[in-house]
Amino acid sequence: MKTIISSLTGFFLVFAFFFSYADGWRPEEMQVKIQVNNPEQAQQLYALKLNTDFYGPAYDHIIAYVIPKELEKIQDLGIEYEIQIEDLNKYNQNFWLTEEAYHTYQQIIDLADSLETNFPDICKKYLFGY
């Protein structure tokens, strides 16, 4: 009986821990677009070990997710940046409660059709069921 109670207690503690960080963003985390004008700047940014998402099509910028302390390091390097979203936690607070968070069935079908039409070499749509 003690092992069941301790197991359940442990489960609920782990469950509570994970849901306390359910937002997914660190406190005060922001989305920043950082201009990269030369390879030296790219190396300097790489050395900061920032949480980055992707480069632009021309590889002239980086989208990074930073807290104020990390933003200060970017400022110290003298690299041009633009804050796109000031508080990611607040920005995404009601994401799952809005209809924009979900796609309709027809939107998904339209996307699949579009992918098959525009990229026939790598996309093929299969219908399962009736």
DSSP file (Angstrom, degrees, kcal/mol; ACC not computed):
  #  RESIDUE AA STRUCTURE BP1 BP2  ACC     N-H-->O    O-->H-N    N-H-->O    O-->H-N    TCO  KAPPA ALPHA  PHI   PSI    X-CA   Y-CA   Z-CA
    1    1 A M     >        0   0    0      0, 0.0     4,-2.3     0, 0.0     5,-0.2   0.000 360.0 360.0 360.0 -40.8    0.0    0.0    0.0
    2    2 A K  H  >  +     0   0    0      1,-0.2     4,-2.8     2,-0.2     5,-0.2   0.887 360.0  52.2 -63.1 -37.8    2.8    2.4    0.8
    3    3 A T  H  > S+     0   0    0      2,-0.2     4,-2.3     1,-0.2    -1,-0.2   0.877 108.8  50.2 -68.1 -35.2    4.5    1.8   -2.5
    4    4 A I  H  > S+     0   0    0      2,-0.2     4,-2.7     1,-0.2    -2,-0.2   0.937 113.2  45.6 -66.2 -45.4    1.2    2.6   -4.4
    5    5 A I  H  X S+     0   0    0     -4,-2.3     4,-2.5     1,-0.2    -2,-0.2   0.920 115.1  46.5 -64.4 -43.8    0.8    5.8   -2.4
    6    6 A S  H  X S+     0   0    0     -4,-2.8     4,-2.4     2,-0.2    -1,-0.2   0.876 112.7  50.9 -68.0 -34.9    4.4    6.8   -2.9
    7    7 A S  H  X S+     0   0    0     -4,-2.3     4,-2.5    -5,-0.2    -2,-0.2   0.927 112.1  46.3 -65.8 -44.3    4.2    5.9   -6.6
    8    8 A L  H  X S+     0   0    0     -4,-2.7     4,-2.5     2,-0.2    -2,-0.2   0.903 112.4  50.6 -64.5 -40.8    1.0    8.0   -7.1
    9    9 A T  H  X S+     0   0    0     -4,-2.5     4,-2.1     2,-0.2    -2,-0.2   0.928 111.6  48.0 -61.8 -45.0    2.6   10.9   -5.2
   10   10 A G  H  X S+     0   0    0     -4,-2.4     4,-2.4     2,-0.2    -2,-0.2   0.906 110.9  51.7 -61.5 -42.3    5.7   10.7   -7.4
   11   11 A F  H  X S+     0   0    0     -4,-2.5     4,-2.8     1,-0.2    -2,-0.2   0.932 110.8  47.0 -60.6 -46.5    3.5   10.6  -10.5
   12   12 A F  H  X S+     0   0    0     -4,-2.5     4,-2.7     2,-0.2    -1,-0.2   0.852 110.7  52.5 -67.1 -33.8    1.6   13.7   -9.4
   13   13 A L  H  X S+     0   0    0     -4,-2.1     4,-2.2     2,-0.2    -1,-0.2   0.926 112.8  44.0 -65.9 -43.9    4.7   15.6   -8.6
   14   14 A V  H  X S+     0   0    0     -4,-2.4     4,-2.4     2,-0.2    -2,-0.2   0.922 114.1  51.0 -64.8 -43.7    6.2   14.8  -12.0
   15   15 A F  H  X S+     0   0    0     -4,-2.8     4,-2.0     1,-0.2    -2,-0.2   0.921 111.8  46.8 -58.9 -46.6    2.9   15.7  -13.6
   16   16 A A  H  X S+     0   0    0     -4,-2.7     4,-1.5     1,-0.2    -1,-0.2   0.879 110.1  54.0 -64.7 -38.5    2.7   19.0  -11.8
   17   17 A F  H  X S+     0   0    0     -4,-2.2     4,-0.8     1,-0.2     3,-0.2   0.938 110.0  46.0 -61.5 -47.4    6.3   19.8  -12.6
   18   18 A F  H >< S+     0   0    0     -4,-2.4     3,-0.7     1,-0.2    -1,-0.2   0.887 113.5  48.5 -65.5 -38.4    5.8   19.3  -16.4
   19   19 A F  H >< S+     0   0    0     -4,-2.0     3,-1.2     1,-0.2    -1,-0.2   0.717 100.6  64.8 -77.2 -18.3    2.6   21.4  -16.4
   20   20 A S  H 3< S+     0   0    0     -4,-1.5    -1,-0.2     1,-0.2     3,-0.2   0.763 109.5  40.5 -70.9 -22.1    4.2   24.2  -14.5
   21   21 A Y  T X< S+     0   0    0     -4,-0.8     3,-1.0    -3,-0.7    -1,-0.2  -0.007  80.3 119.5-108.7  26.9    6.4   24.7  -17.5
   22   22 A A  T <   +     0   0    0     -3,-1.2    -1,-0.1     1,-0.2    -2,-0.1   0.714  58.9  73.0 -68.5 -20.3    3.6   24.1  -20.1
   23   23 A D  T 3  S-     0   0    0     -3,-0.2    -1,-0.2    -4,-0.2     3,-0.1   0.870  89.3-147.2 -62.8 -34.8    4.0   27.5  -21.6
   24   24 A G    <   +     0   0    0     -3,-1.0     2,-0.4     1,-0.2    -1,-0.1   0.309  62.6  95.8  88.6 -10.9    7.3   26.4  -23.2
   25   25 A W  S    S-     0   0    0      4,-0.0    -1,-0.2    63,-0.0    -2,-0.1  -0.868  75.8-116.1-115.5 148.2    9.0   29.8  -23.0
   26   26 A R    >   -     0   0    0     -2,-0.4     3,-2.1     1,-0.1    63,-0.2  -0.423  52.5 -78.6 -72.6 155.7   11.3   31.1  -20.4
   27   27 A P  T 3  S+     0   0    0      0, 0.0    -1,-0.1     0, 0.0    60,-0.0  -0.340 118.2   5.8 -56.4 133.9   10.2   34.1  -18.3
   28   28 A E  T 3  S+     0   0    0      1,-0.2     2,-0.1    39,-0.1    38,-0.1   0.609  91.2 159.8  67.6  15.5   10.6   37.3  -20.3
   29   29 A E    <   -     0   0    0     -3,-2.1    59,-2.7    38,-0.1    60,-0.4  -0.458  16.6-173.0 -71.6 141.1   11.6   35.4  -23.5
   30   30 A M  E     -A   66   0A   0     36,-3.0    36,-2.1    57,-0.2     2,-0.5  -0.898  26.7-116.6-132.9 159.5   11.2   37.3  -26.7
   31   31 A Q  E     -AB  65  85A   0     54,-2.2    53,-2.5    -2,-0.3    54,-1.7  -0.873  36.3-175.1 -99.0 127.3   11.5   36.7  -30.4
   32   32 A V  E     -AB  64  83A   0     32,-3.0    32,-3.1    -2,-0.5     2,-0.6  -0.974  22.4-145.6-128.9 135.1   14.2   38.7  -32.1
   33   33 A K  E     -AB  63  82A   0     49,-3.2    49,-2.2    -2,-0.4     2,-0.5  -0.899  22.8-162.7 -97.7 119.9   15.3   39.0  -35.7
   34   34 A I  E     -AB  62  81A   0     28,-3.2    28,-2.3    -2,-0.6     2,-0.3  -0.910  13.1-133.9-111.1 123.9   19.0   39.5  -35.9
   35   35 A Q  E     -A   61   0A   0     45,-2.2     2,-0.6    -2,-0.5    26,-0.3  -0.564  15.4-162.2 -74.1 133.4   20.7   40.8  -39.0
   36   36 A V        +     0   0    0     24,-3.1    -1,-0.0    -2,-0.3    43,-0.0  -0.949  17.1 168.3-119.5 109.6   23.8   38.8  -40.1
   37   37 A N        +     0   0    0     -2,-0.6    -1,-0.1     1,-0.2    24,-0.0   0.624  63.8   8.7 -98.1 -15.7   25.9   40.9  -42.5
   38   38 A N  S  > S-     0   0    0      1,-0.1     4,-1.6    22,-0.0     3,-0.4  -0.980  77.9 -99.7-158.1 165.3   29.0   38.7  -42.7
   39   39 A P  H  > S+     0   0    0      0, 0.0     4,-2.2     0, 0.0     5,-0.2   0.812 117.0  61.8 -61.1 -30.5   30.5   35.4  -41.6
   40   40 A E  H  > S+     0   0    0      1,-0.2     4,-2.2     2,-0.2     5,-0.1   0.917 104.3  47.7 -62.9 -42.6   32.2   37.0  -38.6
   41   41 A Q  H  > S+     0   0    0     -3,-0.4     4,-2.5     1,-0.2     5,-0.2   0.897 109.4  53.8 -64.4 -39.5   28.9   38.1  -37.1
   42   42 A A  H  X S+     0   0    0     -4,-1.6     4,-2.3     1,-0.2    -2,-0.2   0.906 109.5  48.3 -61.3 -40.9   27.5   34.6  -37.7
   43   43 A Q  H  X S+     0   0    0     -4,-2.2     4,-2.1     2,-0.2    -2,-0.2   0.900 110.2  51.5 -65.3 -41.4   30.4   33.1  -35.8
   44   44 A Q  H  X S+     0   0    0     -4,-2.2     4,-0.7     1,-0.2    -2,-0.2   0.915 112.6  45.6 -62.4 -42.8   29.9   35.6  -32.9
   45   45 A L  H ><>S+     0   0    0     -4,-2.5     3,-0.7     1,-0.2     5,-0.7   0.885 110.1  54.3 -67.8 -38.5   26.2   34.7  -32.7
   46   46 A Y  H ><5S+     0   0    0     -4,-2.3     3,-1.5     1,-0.2    -1,-0.2   0.889 102.8  57.6 -61.1 -38.9   27.0   31.0  -32.8
   47   47 A A  H 3<5S+     0   0    0     -4,-2.1    -1,-0.2     1,-0.3    -2,-0.2   0.752  97.0  62.7 -65.0 -23.6   29.4   31.4  -29.9
   48   48 A L  T <<5S-     0   0    0     -4,-0.7    -1,-0.3    -3,-0.7    -2,-0.2   0.641  99.3-138.8 -76.0 -13.3   26.5   32.8  -27.8
   49   49 A K  T < 5 +     0   0    0     -3,-1.5    -3,-0.1    -4,-0.4    -2,-0.1   0.922  35.3 179.8  55.5  48.8   24.7   29.5  -28.1
   50   50 A L      < -     0   0    0     -5,-0.7     2,-1.1     1,-0.1    -1,-0.1  -0.379  38.4-106.8 -77.6 157.8   21.3   31.2  -28.6
   51   51 A N  E     +C   65   0A   0     14,-0.7    14,-3.0    -2,-0.1     2,-0.3  -0.766  52.4 179.4 -83.7 101.7   18.1   29.3  -29.2
   52   52 A T  E     -C   64   0A   0     -2,-1.1    12,-0.2    12,-0.2     3,-0.1  -0.754  25.8-166.8-110.9 155.1   17.6   30.0  -32.9
   53   53 A D  E     -     0   0A   0     10,-2.8     2,-0.3     1,-0.4    -1,-0.1   0.865  58.5 -34.4-104.0 -60.1   14.8   28.9  -35.2
   54   54 A F  E     -     0   0A   0      9,-0.4     9,-1.8     0, 0.0    -1,-0.4  -0.985  48.2-110.8-160.7 165.9   15.8   29.5  -38.8
   55   55 A Y  E     -C   62   0A   0     -2,-0.3     7,-0.2     7,-0.2    -3,-0.0  -0.682  41.3-103.2 -97.8 157.2   17.6   31.7  -41.3
   56   56 A G    >   -     0   0    0      5,-1.4     3,-2.1    -2,-0.3    -1,-0.1  -0.284  39.9 -98.1 -71.8 166.5   15.9   33.8  -43.9
   57   57 A P  T 3  S+     0   0    0      0, 0.0    -1,-0.1     0, 0.0    -2,-0.0   0.823 128.3  44.6 -57.2 -32.0   15.9   32.7  -47.5
   58   58 A A  T 3  S-     0   0    0      3,-0.0    -2,-0.0     0, 0.0    -3,-0.0   0.382 110.5-123.3 -92.2   4.2   18.8   35.0  -48.3
   59   59 A Y  S <  S+     0   0    0     -3,-2.1     3,-0.1     2,-0.1    -4,-0.0   0.859  77.3 123.6  55.1  37.8   20.7   33.9  -45.1
   60   60 A D        +     0   0    0      1,-0.1   -24,-3.1   -25,-0.0     2,-0.3   0.433  67.1  29.2-106.9  -1.2   20.8   37.5  -44.0
   61   61 A H  E     -A   35   0A   0    -26,-0.3    -5,-1.4    -5,-0.1     2,-0.4  -0.984  60.8-143.8-152.8 164.2   19.1   37.1  -40.7
   62   62 A I  E     -AC  34  55A   0    -28,-2.3   -28,-3.2    -2,-0.3     2,-0.6  -0.979  14.5-139.4-127.4 140.0   18.4   34.7  -37.8
   63   63 A I  E     -A   33   0A   0     -9,-1.8   -10,-2.8    -2,-0.4    -9,-0.4  -0.911  33.1-179.0 -96.7 122.3   15.3   34.4  -35.7
   64   64 A A  E     -AC  32  52A   0    -32,-3.1   -32,-3.0    -2,-0.6     2,-0.6  -0.902  28.5-142.4-125.6 152.5   16.3   33.9  -32.1
   65   65 A Y  E     +AC  31  51A   0    -14,-3.0   -14,-0.7    -2,-0.3     2,-0.3  -0.947  39.7 164.5-114.0 109.5   14.4   33.3  -28.8
   66   66 A V  E     -A   30   0A   0    -36,-2.1   -36,-3.0    -2,-0.6   -16,-0.0  -0.858  35.1-135.6-130.5 156.6   16.3   35.2  -26.1
   67   67 A I    >>  -     0   0    0     -2,-0.3     4,-2.1   -38,-0.2     3,-0.8  -0.652  47.1 -93.7 -99.9 166.3   15.8   36.5  -22.6
   68   68 A P  H 3> S+     0   0    0      0, 0.0     4,-2.0     0, 0.0     5,-0.1   0.839 125.1  56.0 -52.5 -37.7   17.0   40.0  -21.7
   69   69 A K  H 3> S+     0   0    0      1,-0.2     4,-1.1     2,-0.2    -3,-0.0   0.897 110.3  44.9 -62.2 -40.1   20.4   38.8  -20.5
   70   70 A E  H <> S+     0   0    0     -3,-0.8     4,-1.6     1,-0.2    -1,-0.2   0.843 108.8  56.8 -72.1 -33.6   21.1   37.2  -23.9
   71   71 A L  H  X S+     0   0    0     -4,-2.1     4,-2.4     1,-0.2    -2,-0.2   0.873 101.7  56.9 -64.7 -36.2   19.8   40.3  -25.7
   72   72 A E  H  X S+     0   0    0     -4,-2.0     4,-2.5     1,-0.2    -1,-0.2   0.881 103.7  53.5 -60.9 -37.8   22.4   42.4  -23.8
   73   73 A K  H  X S+     0   0    0     -4,-1.1     4,-1.2     2,-0.2    -1,-0.2   0.885 108.6  49.0 -65.1 -38.0   25.1   40.1  -25.2
   74   74 A I  H  X>S+     0   0    0     -4,-1.6     5,-1.4     2,-0.2     4,-0.6   0.915 111.1  50.2 -65.7 -42.3   23.8   40.7  -28.8
   75   75 A Q  H ><5S+     0   0    0     -4,-2.4     3,-1.3     1,-0.2    -2,-0.2   0.896 105.6  56.7 -61.6 -40.5   23.8   44.5  -28.0
   76   76 A D  H 3<5S+     0   0    0     -4,-2.5    -1,-0.2     1,-0.3    -2,-0.2   0.809 102.9  55.0 -62.1 -29.7   27.4   44.3  -26.8
   77   77 A L  H 3<5S-     0   0    0     -4,-1.2    -1,-0.3    -3,-0.4    -2,-0.2   0.653 108.6-127.9 -77.0 -14.5   28.4   42.8  -30.1
   78   78 A G  T <<5 +     0   0    0     -3,-1.3     2,-0.4    -4,-0.6    -3,-0.2   0.754  54.6 152.7  74.7  23.7   26.9   45.8  -31.9
   79   79 A I      < -     0   0    0     -5,-1.4    -1,-0.3     1,-0.1     2,-0.1  -0.717  49.1-111.9 -91.4 137.4   24.8   43.6  -34.2
   80   80 A E        +     0   0    0     -2,-0.4   -45,-2.2   -45,-0.1     2,-0.3  -0.427  46.2 166.0 -68.7 136.6   21.6   45.0  -35.6
   81   81 A Y  E     -B   34   0A   0    -47,-0.2     2,-0.4    -2,-0.1   -47,-0.2  -0.955  26.6-149.9-147.1 164.5   18.4   43.4  -34.3
   82   82 A E  E     -B   33   0A   0    -49,-2.2   -49,-3.2    -2,-0.3     2,-0.7  -0.987  19.7-132.0-139.3 127.0   14.7   43.9  -34.1
   83   83 A I  E     +B   32   0A   0     -2,-0.4   -51,-0.2   -51,-0.2     3,-0.2  -0.704  27.1 175.9 -79.2 118.1   12.4   42.6  -31.4
   84   84 A Q  E    S+     0   0A   0    -53,-2.5     2,-0.4    -2,-0.7   -52,-0.2   0.863  72.9  19.1 -91.3 -42.2    9.5   41.0  -33.2
   85   85 A I  E     -B   31   0A   0    -54,-1.7   -54,-2.2     1,-0.1    -1,-0.3  -0.976  66.1-163.6-132.1 118.3    7.5   39.6  -30.1
   86   86 A E  S    S+     0   0    0     -2,-0.4     2,-0.4     1,-0.3    -1,-0.1   0.861  81.7  20.7 -74.6 -36.4    8.3   41.2  -26.8
   87   87 A D     >  -     0   0    0      1,-0.1     4,-2.5   -57,-0.1    -1,-0.3  -0.872  60.9-173.5-137.0 102.2    6.8   38.6  -24.5
   88   88 A L  H  > S+     0   0    0    -59,-2.7     4,-2.2    -2,-0.4    -1,-0.1   0.830  86.3  56.2 -66.8 -32.6    6.3   35.1  -26.0
   89   89 A N  H  4 S+     0   0    0    -60,-0.4     4,-0.3   -63,-0.2    -1,-0.2   0.938 112.9  40.7 -64.2 -45.3    4.4   33.8  -22.9
   90   90 A K  H >4 S+     0   0    0      1,-0.2     3,-0.9     2,-0.2     4,-0.4   0.902 113.9  54.2 -68.1 -40.7    1.9   36.6  -23.1
   91   91 A Y  H 3< S+     0   0    0     -4,-2.5     3,-0.3     1,-0.2    -2,-0.2   0.875 118.3  34.2 -61.1 -39.4    1.7   36.3  -26.9
   92   92 A N  T >< S+     0   0    0     -4,-2.2     3,-1.5     1,-0.2     4,-0.3   0.297  86.1 110.0 -99.0   8.4    0.9   32.6  -26.8
   93   93 A Q  T <  S+     0   0    0     -3,-0.9     3,-0.2    -4,-0.3    -1,-0.2   0.874  91.0  25.3 -55.2 -45.0   -1.1   32.6  -23.6
   94   94 A N  T >> S+     0   0    0     -4,-0.4     3,-1.0    -3,-0.3     4,-0.6   0.092  85.8 120.6-108.0  22.6   -4.5   31.9  -25.3
   95   95 A F  G X4 S+     0   0    0     -3,-1.5     3,-1.2     1,-0.3     6,-0.3   0.911  76.9  44.4 -54.8 -49.2   -3.2   30.1  -28.3
   96   96 A W  G 34 S+     0   0    0     -4,-0.3    -1,-0.3     1,-0.2    -2,-0.1   0.618 108.2  60.2 -75.6 -10.4   -5.0   26.8  -27.7
   97   97 A L  G <4 S+     0   0    0     -3,-1.0     2,-0.3    -4,-0.0    -1,-0.2   0.524  92.1  81.2 -92.9  -6.0   -8.2   28.6  -26.9
   98   98 A T  S X< S-     0   0    0     -3,-1.2     3,-1.2    -4,-0.6     4,-0.2  -0.689  80.4-127.9-101.2 154.0   -8.6   30.3  -30.2
   99   99 A E  G >  S+     0   0    0     -2,-0.3     3,-1.5     1,-0.2    -1,-0.1   0.756 104.8  71.0 -69.9 -22.8   -9.9   28.8  -33.4
  100  100 A E  G 3  S+     0   0    0      1,-0.3    -1,-0.2     3,-0.0    -4,-0.1   0.700  85.6  69.3 -65.7 -17.0   -6.8   29.9  -35.3
  101  101 A A  G <  S+     0   0    0     -3,-1.2     2,-0.4    -6,-0.3    -1,-0.3   0.701  99.6  54.2 -73.3 -18.5   -4.9   27.2  -33.4
  102  102 A Y  S <  S-     0   0    0     -3,-1.5     2,-0.4    -4,-0.2    -6,-0.0  -0.888  75.5-137.6-119.9 147.6   -6.7   24.5  -35.3
  103  103 A H        -     0   0    0     -2,-0.4     2,-0.1     1,-0.0    -3,-0.0  -0.791  24.5-120.7 -97.9 145.1   -7.2   23.8  -39.0
  104  104 A T     >  -     0   0    0     -2,-0.4     4,-1.9     1,-0.1     5,-0.2  -0.374  28.0-108.6 -75.0 164.1  -10.5   22.8  -40.4
  105  105 A Y  H  > S+     0   0    0      1,-0.2     4,-2.3     2,-0.2     5,-0.2   0.915 121.2  52.1 -58.3 -43.2  -10.8   19.5  -42.2
  106  106 A Q  H  > S+     0   0    0      1,-0.2     4,-2.8     2,-0.2    -1,-0.2   0.871 105.7  54.0 -65.1 -37.0  -11.2   21.3  -45.5
  107  107 A Q  H  > S+     0   0    0      2,-0.2     4,-2.2     1,-0.2    -1,-0.2   0.898 109.7  48.1 -62.6 -39.7   -8.0   23.4  -44.9
  108  108 A I  H  X S+     0   0    0     -4,-1.9     4,-2.4     2,-0.2    -2,-0.2   0.913 112.4  48.2 -67.6 -42.3   -6.0   20.2  -44.3
  109  109 A I  H  X S+     0   0    0     -4,-2.3     4,-2.6     2,-0.2    -2,-0.2   0.922 111.8  50.3 -62.3 -44.3   -7.4   18.7  -47.5
  110  110 A D  H  X S+     0   0    0     -4,-2.8     4,-2.4     1,-0.2    -2,-0.2   0.894 110.6  49.6 -61.5 -40.6   -6.7   21.9  -49.5
  111  111 A L  H  X S+     0   0    0     -4,-2.2     4,-2.6     2,-0.2    -1,-0.2   0.926 110.8  49.1 -64.5 -44.6   -3.1   21.9  -48.2
  112  112 A A  H  X S+     0   0    0     -4,-2.4     4,-2.2     1,-0.2    -2,-0.2   0.914 112.6  48.3 -61.5 -42.5   -2.6   18.2  -49.1
  113  113 A D  H  X S+     0   0    0     -4,-2.6     4,-2.3     1,-0.2    -1,-0.2   0.910 111.6  50.3 -62.9 -42.0   -4.0   18.9  -52.6
  114  114 A S  H  X S+     0   0    0     -4,-2.4     4,-2.8     2,-0.2     5,-0.3   0.908 110.3  49.0 -63.7 -43.3   -1.7   21.9  -53.0
  115  115 A L  H  X S+     0   0    0     -4,-2.6     4,-2.1     1,-0.2    -1,-0.2   0.917 112.3  48.2 -63.1 -43.1    1.4   20.0  -51.9
  116  116 A E  H  < S+     0   0    0     -4,-2.2    -2,-0.2    -5,-0.2    -1,-0.2   0.893 115.5  45.1 -64.9 -39.3    0.6   17.2  -54.3
  117  117 A T  H  < S+     0   0    0     -4,-2.3    -2,-0.2    -5,-0.2    -1,-0.2   0.921 120.2  37.7 -69.8 -45.2    0.0   19.7  -57.2
  118  118 A N  H  < S+     0   0    0     -4,-2.8    -2,-0.2     1,-0.2    -1,-0.2   0.708 127.5  32.3 -84.0 -21.3    3.0   21.9  -56.6
  119  119 A F    >X  +     0   0    0     -4,-2.1     4,-2.2    -5,-0.3     3,-1.1  -0.446  64.5 155.2-133.3  61.0    5.5   19.2  -55.6
  120  120 A P  T 34 S+     0   0    0      0, 0.0    -1,-0.1     0, 0.0    -2,-0.1   0.742  70.9  62.2 -64.9 -22.3    4.6   16.0  -57.6
  121  121 A D  T 34 S+     0   0    0      1,-0.2     3,-0.1    -3,-0.1    -5,-0.1   0.802 121.5  19.3 -72.4 -27.3    8.1   14.6  -57.4
  122  122 A I  T <4 S+     0   0    0     -3,-1.1     2,-0.4    -7,-0.2    -1,-0.2   0.515 117.3  65.6-120.8  -7.9    8.1   14.4  -53.6
  123  123 A C     <  +     0   0    0     -4,-2.2     2,-0.4    -7,-0.2    -1,-0.1  -0.966  47.0 166.9-124.8 132.7    4.4   14.5  -52.6
  124  124 A K        -     0   0    0     -2,-0.4     2,-0.5    -3,-0.1   -11,-0.0  -0.992  25.5-139.8-140.3 132.8    1.7   11.9  -53.3
  125  125 A K        -     0   0    0     -2,-0.4     2,-0.4   -12,-0.1    -2,-0.0  -0.815  17.4-169.5 -98.0 129.3   -1.7   11.9  -51.7
  126  126 A Y        -     0   0    0     -2,-0.5     2,-0.5     2,-0.0    -2,-0.0  -0.931  12.2-144.7-115.4 140.5   -3.2    8.5  -50.7
  127  127 A L        -     0   0    0     -2,-0.4     2,-0.4     2,-0.1    -2,-0.0  -0.920  14.4-168.5-105.5 126.7   -6.8    8.0  -49.6
  128  128 A F        +     0   0    0     -2,-0.5     2,-0.3     0, 0.0    -2,-0.0  -0.924  57.6   4.0-112.3 138.7   -7.4    5.4  -46.9
  129  129 A G              0   0    0     -2,-0.4    -2,-0.1     1,-0.2     0, 0.0  -0.653 360.0 360.0  90.4-147.4  -10.9    4.2  -46.1
  130  130 A Y              0   0    0     -2,-0.3    -1,-0.2     0, 0.0    -3,-0.0   0.391 360.0 360.0-121.2 360.0  -13.9    5.5  -48.0
